[in-house]
Amino acid sequence: MTPELTALALAALLQAVQFALVSVTANLQLGVAKTASPRDRDRLGGPLEAQLNTRNARLFRAMNNHFEALTLFTIAVVVVTLSGQSSPVTAAAGYTYLAARVAYVPAYYFGLSPWRSLIYFVGFAATFVMIVSALI
């Protein structure tokens, strides 16, 4: 397995951990009756995220942010892998993305501004380094 694919597999595991973290904290705060419901806004009195406390809502947003970032990272890994362009640069970029995503969760949870945005940018830039490296 290429280093980029390993980073992608670990990023998927991170996404699963984030999902579990959000699920557990939301269930503890709101109760299973709400979280297991159809989540109709009119029945709940608004979106579920709006009912979470500040930190639990941040975990929810960090998870959704990773879903979005993981899409581009997956594209980068596929491009690098299928084109046979794996290199030390793309491997380092893949692990940089993963490290940034791991650091992003506590940065978002604790409201570390502007560090959260900087950490996000590092992961975003690493993704594009991979794509550009495969193109040149």
Buried (B, 14 or more C-beta within 10 A) or exposed (E): EBBBBBBBEBBEEBBEEBEEBBBEBBBEBBEEEBBEEEEEEEEBEEEBEEBBEEBBBBBBBBBEBBEEBBEBBBEBBBBBBEEEBBBEBBBBBBBBBBBBBBBBBEBBBEEBEEBBEBBBEBBBBBBEBBBEBBEE
